[in-house]
């Protein structure tokens, strides 16, 4: 068979399809035996869709990009897939090697371009490489920490005849537990006077939410979620939940200063913005997980699910922390209703879409959205890198993977990847989009208000977008939310691609110190 046929069989046998992409001349030969192809109108969107698809399924997906321009267009999305621990197999066409000495159009160092953002990068040197390289890429993408991989296919190999077998992929086990660490950490917990637990995205990634809940009940101490996590980390309705850590070092230190042991399980620390404050004393920090080391405190490599199961019988109750009821919440929400402010809108979204998976790119409203919506298994996703434009394609991919999903996004973020709507309509993907329209980049206005006040009202942070007409131009039904909230009910119940626009106050929020 030819390389193109082998590629098609590998995609099918490894179960990584459909193939997301935006093809060009260097890719056409490789697509001759691809039966399930999802076309995007910009290369990068295919990576974003595959990222969401992989995360929700917990299994590798595959992308095909157009040579140097397509890969370059997609680097930010590849970086986000890496930060999100998404096992995306990224492929691209490469120019014909027989005239590469002349630096032909579309050629370039593809491996060098992506090597800082992927776990494995290889350019095919011989037709016989394809099966080995594909299998290796698959296994590396699923090995912890999961992440994207890359294979480049020079055109001159695609139509060559080869003799190669296609096997079923081997399962990569992540059932890793450091048994000595379990005993050491249990002893540290039992000796501590006032410990705290910080859970992170790995809890959801490795299906450990139930174990996390049982562990927190056994210990009885406060539970926090990691700062700026990419997905759900702990059931927020739990009476042990003490809230989300804020990323600023000074605020994190204030929150955690009274605890003599800080146990980060499946979590890491994201810092932003820079403050001249040393970060948490290392002698009180223990990190347990599969996705890497913070280079702070003690670090142990273990699957969070199996670690929590193993340590549960060994630990003693250390307290009886109970979340205090917020009696002022109802009053604040009622007051916020008058101007459709963030807290009220977030509350309404949580009410109407409580059984949905939430994809969040609302940026300046994210803290309130997360607080009202809460966390549950595979219930919340966002871009770990803070990238704008990720939300819409990722939501589309998550919806394709079978989730009842809703996207909450700002009007500025929406425009980064608006072409995704064409793909959703083309393939009948029932995306549900809530656009929070405030007419500007409020996250930047807030940052400037706190640190550079003269720029808070700069004109280049503001824009006027006719979001209704733009969305409708792609064939997507759209409504503007009124106070009766009926548009949310319509969005929840419709089976077609649809969007609701919420006009938010244009006041500058206080999001930074």
N, C-alpha and C positions, 0 to 999 in steps of 0.2 A: 504494500500500500504506500501511498504518498504521505508526506509529512502533514499535509492539510487534513487528510482523512484520519491520521493518528491523533491530531489535535482534537478533532471533533469527537472521537471515541473516548479520549481522556476526559474531556469535559463531561461527557455523559456517564462514564463508568465511575468517576470520582464523585458524581452527584453535586457538582459545584455550579451548575447552570441555574438560571439562564445567564447568557453572556451579556453583560452591560457594556455599551460602547458607542463610539462615534467614529465610524471607519473612514479611512483614507486609502490612497492607492497602495501604500505599503502593507495594508491589512487585508485587502480584498482577496488575495490568494489563500490566506489563512482561514477565511470564513466559508469556504466551499462546502463544508460538511457540518456547519452549525445550524441546528434546527430551531433553537429557541434563543432569539436575539432581541434585546430591549434597546431601542435606539434612543439616545439622548441628543439634544441639540448643542451641547458643549461637552467636550471631553471630560471635564472635571465632574460634571453631574453624574456620570456613570460610576465614578469612584464613591461619591457621596451616597448614591442609591445602594451600591454594593456594601458599603460600610453598615448602613442601617439594616440591610437584609441579613448580613452575617451576624451582627450583634443579636438580633432577635432570634434567629435560628440557632445560634451557637455553633455554626458550621461555616467552613470557607465558602466564599463566593468568588466570582471571576469577572475580570474587566479586560477589555481590549482597547488600547489607546493608539492614536495616530502618530507614530514616530516621534521625533524630537518636539514638534509643536504641541502635540497632544499630551505628552508626558509633562512638558514644562507647564502647560495650562493646569495640570492636575496636582502639582506638588503640594499645595496647601491641603488638599483633601487627603493625599497620601499621608502627610504628617498627622492629620487629625485621626485617620484610621489607626496609625501607630499609637497615638496617645490613648485612643479608645480601646486598644487591644482587640482590633477587628481583624480576623484572618482573611484578608482580601488578597487573592492571587491576581496581581496586575501584570498584564502582558502588553506588548507593543510590537508593531512592525518596525524593522530596521531596513535601511537602504541596502541594495544589492552590494555585497562585498567586492564584486569584481570591478567596480569602479569607485570604491571608497577612497582610493588614493587622491581622487579629484575633489573631495569634499562635496559630494552631490547634494542637491536640494533635499531637505528633510533629514539629512544625516546628522549625527552628533553622538556624544558620549552618553548614552542613555543610562548605563550602569552607574557612571560617575554622578549623574544628575540626581538619581534617587537613592544612592547608597546610604546617605545619612538618615533616611527615613524608613527603610525597610530592613527586615531581618535577614534577607537573602536576596542577592541580585546576580543574575547570570545572563550572558548573551550566548546564544547557541553557536557553537563552533563547528559542529558536524551534525548532519541529520540524525545520527544515532544518539545524540545527546538528549533528544526531546523527552523520551519516556523517563529517563533518570532525573533530568532537571525538573520535570513536572512533579514527579513523585516526591522529590526532595523538597520542592517549594511547598507542596501540600503539607508534608509532615512538619516542616519548620514553622509554617503559619499557625499550626494548631498546637505546637509545643509552647509551654509557658515561658515567658509571657507571650500570649498570642499577638499576632500582628501581621501587617502586610508583607508580601514578598513580590519579587519582580523577575520576569523572564522576557528577554528581547529576542525576536525572531527575524534574522536577516532574510530578505526576500529570495535570495538565490537558493535557499534550502527548501522552500515550501513545496515545490512540485517534484522534489527528488523522491525516488523509490527507496524504501527502507524495509528491513525485516525486524519488527519489534512487537513484543507482546504487551497487551494492556491488562493489568491485573487490578483487582479490587484494592482500594487503599487500606493500609494497615491502620488500626485504631491507635491513636496516641493517648496514652494514659496520663492523666493529671492527678491521679490518686496518690499524691505524695504527702507523707507525714514524717516529720522529724521527731521520732519518739522520744529521744533524749531531751529535745526542746520542750515537749509537752510537760515532762516532769519538772524541768527547770522553771518554766513559766508558772506552772501550778504552785510551786513552792514560793515564787516571788509574789504571786497574788495572795496566797494564804498568810504571808508575812507582812503584807502591806496593811496600813491603817485606813487609807482613804483612796482606793483606786478609781480610775475612770476608764471606760472603753470607748474607742473611736472606731466605728465601722466604715468601710468604704465600698467602692464599686465592685470589688472582687466578690463581695457577699452575693450580689445579684449575678455576676458573671458565672460563678460556680454553684449557683442554686443553694445558697447556704442561709437563706432568710429564716427558715424555721429553726435551724441550729443557733443562729444569732439570738433569736428571741428566747429560746430555752436557756442559753448561757447567761443572758442578761438577767433573767428571772432568778437563776441560781445564785448569781453574785449579788444582785440587788443594788448595784451601784449605778450612777448616771451613765447614759449612753449618748454619745454625740455622733453626728455624721461628718465625714471628712470635708474640708473646705473645697468648694467648687468641684464636687464629684461629677463624673460623667453619666452615672446612672444610679438607680435606687440602691440604698445601702442597709436600711433597717426599717421595720414597720413603724411609721411615725405616730400611729395611734397608740403605741405601747405606752404604758404608764411610766416606763423607765427612760423614755426618750427625753433628752435635755436640750435638743436643738442642733442646728448646723453650726459648725465652726466657721468663723469668718476668716478670710485668707490673710488679712493684715497681721503681721507678727505680734504687734503690741496687743491687739484685741484677743488673739489666740492665747497669748501668755496670761492676760487678765482672767480669761475664762477658765484656764486650766491650772493656775498657780497653786491652788489649795490642795491639789491631788498629789500624792506621793508616788503613784505609779500610773503611767499612761500606756495603755495597751492598744496599739493600732493593729486591727485585724482586717486584712484585705484592703488597707487604706494607705494613703500617702498624704503628704502635706504640700498643698499648692499655695504659693506666696504671691500676693499682689495687693497693692503696689509696694514698692520698697519703703521700708521705714528703718530708721537707725536704731533698731531694737534687736538684740540677740534673740535667736529662736530657741525656745524651750530647752532646759538643761538635759543633756544627753543621758545622764545616769538614771533618769526616770522614764526613759522611752524604750518600749519594746515593739518591734514591727514583725508581724507574721503575715506571710502571703506568698504568692507565686510570681508577682509581676515586677520584682526588682527591689533594690535596696535604696533607702533614703540616705544612707551614709550618716545616719544619726543613731545613737543608742545601740541597742542590740537588735540584730536582724536574723530571722529564721525563715527558711524556705519550707512552706507547707501549704497544701490546699486548705483554704479556710473552712470548708465544710467538714473535712475529715479531722482537721485540727480541733474544731469545736466539739465534735463528737467524742474525740479521744480525751479531751481535757475535762469535759463536763463532770465525770464522776470524781475527779481529783480535787476540785476547788470547793472552798467553803463560802458561805454567805458572808458578805463584808458590809452590808448596810441594807437600807430599805428606802432608797430614793424613790419618790413618787412625784410625777409631774404635777405642778400646781395648776389648777384651773385658771383660765384667763377670763375673768368676769367682765373685763372691759371690751372684749372682742366684739360682742354683738353690737354694742354702742358704736364702736369704731366703724364697723361694716355699714351700719345704718347711716352714719354721717357721711361715709365715703360714697354712698349711693347718690347723694345730691349732685355730685359732679362726675359720676362714673370714674372714681379714682381707683387706683391699683388694687387696694384691699377688697373693694366691693366686686370689681370685675374678676379678680382671682377667686373669690368666694363663689361667684356665679359659675365660673368655668368648672370648679371642683364639684359643684352641685349637679350640673347637667352632664358632665363627662366623667363621673366618678368611676365608671367601669372601663374606661378607656386607658390605653397607653398614651402618655403625654410626651411629645417631643418639644423641647423648649429652646427657642432662640429669641426670647423676648428681652434679653440682656438687662435693660434697666428695670424690668419688672420681675426678673427671674426669682429673686429671693422671696417675694410675696407669693408668686405662683407655686413655688416648691412648698412653702409653708402651708398654704391652703390645700393644695392637691394631695400632698403626702407621698410617701414611698410604699411600694409593694412590689412583689416579684415581677420583673420585666414591665414595670409600670412607668418608668421615667428615664428619658435619654436626653443628653445634651452633648455638645462638643467640648471635650476636655481642654482643647487648645484655645477656646474662646473665638474660634474662627467664625466669621460671618459668612452666610451662604450655605452652610452645612445642613441646616434644619429642614428645608423643603425637600431636597433629594433624599435625605436620610429618612424622613417621615414617609416618603413614597416607597422606599425600600422596605421599611418596617411594615407598612400596610400590605405590600406584596407578600411579605413573609407570613401573613395571616393575622396580624394584630388588628383589633379595633383601635385605631390610633387617631389622635388629634394633634395638630401642630399649633403652638402659640408662638407668634413671630412678630417682630416689629416691622413697621413699614419700610424702614431703611434696609434691614436684613433681607426682606422679601425680594428686593430688586437685585440682590447679588446672584440669585439662581432662579429667576422667574421662569426661564425656559423649561424648567422641570414640569410646569403645568401642561405643556404640549405632550410630554411623554405620558403623564397621568391620563389625559383625555384619549390619546391614541390607543392605549392598552386597557382602558376602562378601569383604572385603579382609583378606588373611591377615597381620594384624599379629602381630609377635612381640615380646613385652615382657619384659624382665628388671627386676624391681623390687628395688632394694637397700634393704632395710628396716632402718633404725637407730632408728626411733621418735622422731625429732626433726629439727630444722633444724641439722644438724651443722656446716654452713658458718658459721652465725651463732654457734654455741657455740665454734667454733675462733677466730673473729674476736674474740669477747669474751674468751676465754682469754688471747689475746695482748695485747689493748689495754684491756679492761675486765673484769678477772678476777672481780669480784663478780657479774657476770651470767652467767658460763659455765654455771652449773647452774640458771639461771632456769627456772621451770616453763613459761613461755610459749614456750620453745624446744623443748618436748617435747610429744608427743601419742601417743595409742594408736589405731592405725587397723587395723581388721580387713580388710586388703586382699583376702584371699581371698574373703570374702563379697561385698564391694563389686564386685570384678571379675566374680565368678560371676553376680551379679544382672543383668549386662548380656548374659549368654549366652556368656561367654568362658570356655573351659577354663583351669584354673589348677592349678599344682603348686608345692609348697615344695621347694626344693633340699636334698637330703641329701649327705653326703660322697661318695657314689658318683657324683654328678654326672649320673645318668641322666636327670634332668629336663631338663638342657641338651640332651641327645641327642634327647629327645622334642620339645622346642621347636624344635630345628633342623629336624626331619624332618616335623613336622605341616604340613598344608596349610590348616588352619583358624585363625581368630584364637585366640591362646593366650598365656599368661603364666606366668612362673616367678618365685616370690618367694624371695629370698636373705636370710636373717637374718644381718645384719652385727653386729659388736661395737658397743656403744653408747659406747665410749670416745671422748673428744674428740680429734680429730686435730690435729696441729700443721701448719696450712696457711698461717699468716701469721708475719711476723717477730716 
